[in-house]
Amino acid sequence: MYGLTTQNASCYEVCSNEATTKQRKQVIDGYTIIVYQPVTTVTEENKSALQFLDLMSVLDKYVELSGTALTSKLKKYIDSVGLNYELVKKYLPLYPDRVYRNLYEGGLMRELV
């Protein structure tokens, strides 16, 4: 979706306010679907920030790009959805420390400000 990897997903993850359990796996037509609860209620206002922070939490695991190529793609996403530091900062404590580290080490903090 972001152009950060050439891998094909082995399963699809869906985050939903309507999820009744923390995480549930289902196989539908041979595809594994994982439905999980968000860290906080997803709204129209915060959906881009939460999606971005979710991405930052798995960045080390899936991304094949590095350096300026990665930073450039992430900056493009930040600009396209209009993210800012105040919105991201509000939800950052709900995520693991590696998310903050990925933001800081990737040089993205100044992009959000």
C-alpha positions in Angstrom: 0.0 0.0 0.0 2.9 2.4 0.8 5.4 0.9 -1.6 7.8 0.0 1.3 8.1 -3.7 0.4 7.6 -6.1 -2.6 6.3 -8.8 -0.3 2.8 -10.2 -0.7 0.8 -10.4 2.5 0.3 -14.0 3.8 -2.6 -12.7 5.8 -4.7 -9.6 6.0 -5.0 -7.6 9.2 -8.1 -5.5 9.9 -8.5 -3.2 12.8 -12.1 -2.5 13.9 -13.9 -0.7 16.6 -16.4 -3.5 16.4 -13.9 -6.3 17.2 -15.2 -8.3 20.2 -11.8 -9.8 21.2 -8.3 -8.5 21.3 -7.4 -10.5 18.2 -9.2 -13.2 16.2 -8.1 -15.2 13.2 -10.4 -16.5 10.5 -9.8 -18.2 7.2 -12.2 -17.1 4.5 -11.8 -18.5 1.0 -8.3 -19.6 1.8 -7.2 -16.2 3.1 -6.2 -15.7 6.7 -7.9 -12.6 8.1 -6.9 -11.2 11.5 -9.3 -8.9 13.1 -8.1 -6.9 16.1 -9.1 -4.1 18.4 -7.5 -0.7 18.0 -5.4 0.8 20.8 -8.2 3.4 21.1 -11.5 4.1 19.3 -10.8 4.9 15.7 -12.5 8.1 14.5 -12.4 10.1 11.2 -10.0 12.5 13.0 -7.5 10.0 14.3 -7.5 7.2 11.7 -4.5 8.5 9.7 -2.4 9.0 12.9 -3.3 5.5 14.2 -2.6 3.9 10.8 0.8 5.7 10.7 1.7 4.6 14.2 0.7 1.0 13.4 3.0 1.1 10.4 5.8 2.5 12.5 5.4 -0.4 15.0 6.1 -3.0 12.3 8.5 -1.0 10.2 11.5 -3.1 11.2 9.7 -6.3 10.4 8.4 -5.8 6.9 10.1 -2.8 5.2 12.8 -3.6 2.6 13.8 0.1 2.0 16.2 2.0 4.2 17.8 5.4 4.4 16.6 8.2 2.3 14.4 6.0 0.1 12.4 4.9 3.2 12.3 8.4 4.7 11.1 9.9 1.3 8.2 7.4 1.1 7.2 8.1 4.7 7.4 11.8 4.2 5.2 11.5 1.2 2.6 9.6 3.2 2.7 12.2 6.0 2.1 15.0 3.6 -0.6 13.2 1.7 -2.8 12.6 4.8 -1.8 15.9 6.6 -0.4 14.4 9.7 1.0 16.7 12.4 3.0 16.2 15.6 0.2 17.3 17.9 -2.1 14.5 16.6 0.6 11.8 16.6 1.9 12.9 20.0 -1.6 12.4 21.5 -1.6 8.6 20.6 2.2 7.9 20.8 2.0 6.7 24.5 -0.4 3.9 23.4 2.4 2.3 21.3 5.6 0.5 22.2 8.9 2.5 22.6 10.2 1.2 19.2 7.6 3.4 17.5 9.1 6.6 19.0 12.6 5.3 18.2 11.6 4.6 14.5 10.2 8.1 14.3 13.2 9.7 15.8 15.9 7.7 14.1 14.1 7.9 10.7 14.2 11.7 10.9 10.4 12.0 10.8 9.9 14.0 14.0 10.7 17.2 12.2 8.4 16.3 9.3 5.5 16.1 11.8 6.2 19.4 13.5 
